[in-house]
Amino acid sequence: MADMKPIDFFAFAVNMASAGQVQDAADYLKNGIIYCCRCHNPKQMEQPFMGRIYKVPIMCHCGKETHQKNEEQKRTEEREGRRKTALPNEKYRSMTLENSDMPLPLVQNYTDNWERMLEENIGLYLWGNAGSGKTYMAAAIANRLVDRGIKVYMDGVTALTNMLGDVYGGRRDEAIYRIRNCDLLVIDDFGVERSTEFAQQQAYDLLEYRVETNKPMVVTSNIPAGQLRTETDPRKIRMYSRLMGLHPEKVTGKDRRADTTSARYKDLHAFFNQTTDTKISGSFDTDDFFEAAVQRSYKEGT
């Protein structure tokens, strides 16, 4: 025992770090220091400690770049994983503040002040015409908070009420858990649920379960905020009362659906008439045809 040498813990740590460092067979020595064969930057540095000089592993330039790319990829995968859990409907996941073609101050302000929103239970009722951007704003709020690690759950009212109605399939318990345990619940398209008594009861349960948590929710709807207070149907009065505590905001953005339909029509019209030797017989007023197509798409729910 007396002949045993004391362990040099610093040297041990250096050796362990060196073992984890990626080496290339073409790396070379220069002045006793290992250099990267690709970027020609050192992979070691001399570090004095307790009267001795140790060669400590460091990252070369390309090693740092690779590490940063790997970390960014890891963060991206983790973010996408969180979004899939929080926003099961894929269409919501690309609706972000960064992808918006216009400023969204409501999204910015609500998420920047999230701690206060949660503490004071401040929710939003976003209403407006079809295509005005209600869903986009709600999803942008959800995505921004999810990226910050906040527990969010967003889905359409039909999907949520269908889950609540699945008593024997086991999804009701899952729905109740998600509704109650997330920090922010986002309900899209409230008011489009079926008008049957059973569906209306599930919609009421959806709101009631959330109100009981005393945590905020964001709801989008085509129903004007004023109509929530003037409704005369007893079933709806009971349901709408659960929305009275939300802050109402009318969304009056440009109709994105009409823009998309217009662009699609123009592209197809140009495609079908691109040859010079063959033309579609007859004629029609382009604007009238487009207007009819837009109205038809709204009726069909596309």
C-alpha positions in Angstrom: 0.0 0.0 0.0 2.9 2.3 0.8 4.3 1.9 -2.7 1.0 3.0 -4.4 1.3 6.4 -6.2 -1.4 9.0 -5.6 -4.0 9.4 -8.3 -3.6 12.4 -10.6 -7.3 13.3 -10.9 -6.6 16.1 -13.3 -4.7 13.8 -15.7 -7.5 11.3 -15.3 -10.1 13.8 -16.3 -8.0 15.0 -19.3 -7.6 11.4 -20.5 -11.4 10.8 -20.2 -12.1 13.9 -22.2 -9.6 12.9 -24.8 -11.2 9.5 -25.1 -14.5 11.2 -26.1 -12.9 13.4 -28.7 -13.4 12.6 -32.3 -10.1 11.8 -34.0 -9.3 11.4 -37.7 -6.5 9.2 -38.9 -5.2 12.1 -41.0 -4.9 14.5 -38.0 -1.3 15.5 -37.5 1.1 16.7 -34.9 2.6 20.1 -34.8 4.8 21.2 -32.0 3.5 18.3 -30.0 -0.2 19.4 -30.5 -2.8 17.5 -32.5 -4.2 19.5 -35.4 -7.3 18.8 -37.4 -6.6 17.6 -41.0 -9.7 19.5 -42.3 -9.7 22.9 -40.8 -6.1 22.8 -39.6 -7.0 24.2 -36.2 -5.7 22.6 -33.0 -7.5 19.9 -31.2 -5.4 20.4 -28.0 -4.1 23.2 -25.9 -1.5 23.3 -23.2 -2.9 23.9 -19.7 -0.7 24.3 -16.6 -1.9 22.8 -13.4 -0.1 22.2 -10.1 3.3 22.8 -11.6 2.7 20.5 -14.6 1.7 21.1 -18.3 -1.2 19.0 -19.6 -2.5 18.7 -23.1 -6.2 19.4 -22.9 -8.6 18.4 -25.7 -10.5 21.3 -27.4 -12.8 21.5 -30.3 -11.3 22.6 -33.6 -13.3 25.0 -35.9 -15.1 22.3 -38.0 -15.7 20.3 -34.8 -17.5 23.3 -33.3 -19.6 23.6 -36.5 -20.5 20.0 -36.4 -21.4 20.2 -32.7 -23.6 23.3 -33.3 -25.4 21.6 -36.2 -26.0 18.5 -34.1 -27.4 20.5 -31.2 -29.6 22.6 -33.5 -30.9 19.4 -35.1 -31.6 18.0 -31.6 -33.5 21.1 -30.6 -35.5 21.0 -33.8 -36.5 17.4 -33.3 -37.4 18.1 -29.7 -39.5 21.1 -30.7 -41.3 19.1 -33.4 -41.9 16.3 -30.9 -43.5 18.8 -28.4 -45.6 20.3 -31.2 -46.9 16.9 -32.3 -48.1 16.2 -28.8 -49.5 19.7 -28.2 -51.1 20.1 -31.6 -52.2 16.7 -32.9 -53.7 18.3 -36.1 -50.7 18.8 -38.4 -52.2 21.9 -40.1 -51.7 24.0 -36.9 -47.9 23.3 -36.6 -46.8 25.6 -39.4 -49.0 28.5 -38.2 -46.3 30.4 -36.4 -45.4 34.0 -35.7 -42.3 33.6 -37.9 -44.2 32.2 -40.9 -46.8 35.0 -40.8 -46.8 37.5 -43.7 -48.0 40.3 -41.4 -47.4 41.5 -37.8 -49.4 39.8 -35.1 -49.1 42.1 -32.1 -51.8 40.2 -30.2 -49.8 37.0 -30.5 -46.6 38.7 -29.5 -48.1 40.5 -26.5 -50.0 37.6 -25.2 -47.1 35.2 -25.3 -44.5 37.8 -24.1 -46.7 38.3 -21.0 -47.6 34.6 -20.5 -46.7 34.5 -16.8 -49.3 37.2 -16.1 -51.9 35.5 -18.4 -51.5 32.3 -16.5 -51.5 33.9 -13.1 -54.5 36.0 -13.7 -56.3 33.4 -15.9 -56.6 35.7 -18.9 -58.0 33.9 -21.9 -59.0 35.1 -25.4 -62.2 34.8 -27.5 -61.1 35.4 -31.1 -64.1 35.8 -33.4 -64.6 37.0 -37.0 -65.6 35.8 -40.4 -64.3 32.7 -42.1 -60.7 33.1 -43.4 -60.0 36.2 -41.3 -57.0 34.6 -39.5 -58.5 33.6 -36.1 -57.2 30.1 -36.3 -53.7 31.3 -37.4 -53.4 33.6 -34.5 -54.6 31.0 -32.0 -52.1 28.4 -33.4 -49.3 31.0 -33.4 -49.9 31.6 -29.7 -49.9 27.8 -29.1 -46.7 27.2 -31.1 -44.8 30.0 -29.5 -45.6 28.8 -26.0 -44.9 25.2 -26.8 -41.5 26.2 -28.1 -40.9 27.8 -24.7 -41.7 24.5 -22.9 -45.2 25.6 -21.8 -47.9 22.8 -21.6 -50.4 23.6 -24.4 -53.1 21.6 -26.1 -54.9 22.7 -29.2 -57.5 21.0 -31.4 -60.7 21.7 -33.2 -63.9 21.6 -31.2 -65.2 18.7 -33.2 -62.2 16.6 -32.5 -62.3 17.4 -28.8 -66.0 16.8 -28.4 -65.7 13.5 -30.3 -63.0 12.4 -27.8 -65.3 13.4 -24.9 -68.1 11.4 -26.5 -66.0 8.3 -26.8 -67.0 6.9 -23.4 -66.4 3.2 -24.2 -63.4 3.6 -26.4 -61.3 5.1 -23.6 -60.6 8.5 -25.3 -62.9 10.4 -23.0 -60.5 10.0 -20.1 -57.6 11.1 -22.3 -59.5 14.1 -23.4 -60.4 15.1 -19.8 -56.8 14.7 -18.8 -55.5 16.9 -21.6 -58.2 19.6 -21.1 -57.5 19.8 -17.3 -53.7 19.4 -17.2 -52.4 21.8 -19.8 -51.5 25.3 -18.9 -53.3 26.7 -22.0 -56.1 25.0 -23.9 -56.9 26.3 -27.4 -60.2 25.4 -28.9 -60.6 26.1 -32.6 -63.9 26.7 -34.5 -66.2 26.7 -31.5 -69.8 26.7 -32.7 -69.4 24.3 -35.6 -70.1 21.3 -33.4 -73.3 19.3 -34.3 -76.6 20.6 -32.9 -77.7 17.3 -31.4 -78.3 17.2 -27.7 -75.5 14.8 -27.2 -73.0 16.9 -29.1 -74.1 20.1 -27.3 -73.6 18.3 -23.9 -70.0 17.3 -24.9 -69.3 20.9 -25.9 -70.6 22.1 -22.6 -68.5 19.5 -20.7 -65.5 20.6 -22.7 -65.8 24.2 -21.4 -66.9 23.2 -17.9 -63.9 20.9 -17.4 -61.6 23.7 -18.4 -63.3 26.4 -16.4 -63.0 24.3 -13.3 -59.1 24.4 -13.6 -59.1 28.2 -13.3 -56.5 28.3 -16.1 -56.7 30.2 -19.4 -58.0 29.1 -22.7 -58.1 30.6 -26.2 -61.2 30.0 -28.3 -61.8 30.8 -32.0 -65.3 31.1 -33.4 -67.5 32.7 -36.1 -70.0 33.6 -33.5 -69.9 37.4 -32.7 -69.0 38.1 -29.1 -72.2 40.1 -28.6 -74.3 37.1 -29.6 -72.9 35.2 -26.6 -74.8 37.6 -24.3 -78.0 37.9 -26.4 -78.6 34.2 -27.1 -82.1 33.0 -26.2 -81.7 29.2 -26.7 -81.4 27.8 -23.1 -78.9 25.1 -24.1 -76.6 27.7 -25.7 -77.0 30.2 -22.9 -75.7 27.7 -20.4 -72.7 26.9 -22.7 -72.0 30.5 -23.7 -71.9 31.5 -20.1 -68.6 29.6 -19.8 -67.0 31.9 -22.4 -68.0 35.2 -20.7 -64.7 35.4 -18.8 -62.6 35.4 -21.9 -61.3 38.7 -23.4 -63.1 39.1 -26.8 -61.1 40.3 -29.8 -62.6 40.6 -33.3 -60.2 39.4 -36.0 -60.7 41.4 -39.2 -57.8 40.3 -41.3 -57.9 39.9 -45.1 -59.7 36.7 -46.2 -56.9 34.2 -46.7 -59.1 31.5 -48.0 -60.4 33.8 -50.8 -56.8 34.7 -51.7 -55.8 31.1 -51.9 -58.9 30.2 -54.0 -58.3 33.1 -56.3 -54.6 32.2 -56.9 -55.5 28.6 -57.5 -58.2 29.5 -60.0 -55.9 31.8 -61.9 -53.2 29.2 -62.0 -55.6 26.5 -63.3 -57.2 28.9 -65.8 -53.7 29.7 -67.2 -52.8 26.0 -67.3 -55.9 24.9 -69.2 -55.5 27.7 -71.7 -51.8 27.6 -72.3 -51.7 26.1 -75.8 -52.2 28.3 -78.9 -53.7 25.7 -81.2 -56.5 24.6 -78.9 -58.9 26.8 -77.0 -61.9 26.0 -74.8 -65.0 26.9 -76.7 -67.4 29.5 -75.3 -66.6 32.3 -72.9 -67.5 33.4 -69.4 -66.9 36.3 -67.1 -63.8 35.4 -65.0 -64.8 37.5 -62.0 -68.4 36.0 -61.9 -67.0 32.5 -62.2 -64.5 33.1 -59.4 -67.1 34.6 -57.1 -69.3 31.5 -57.6 -66.4 29.2 -57.0 -65.5 31.0 -53.7 -69.1 30.9 -52.5 -69.4 27.2 -53.4 -66.1 26.4 -51.5 -67.5 28.1 -48.4 -70.7 26.1 -48.5 -68.7 22.9 -48.9 -66.4 23.8 -46.0 -63.2 23.7 -48.1 
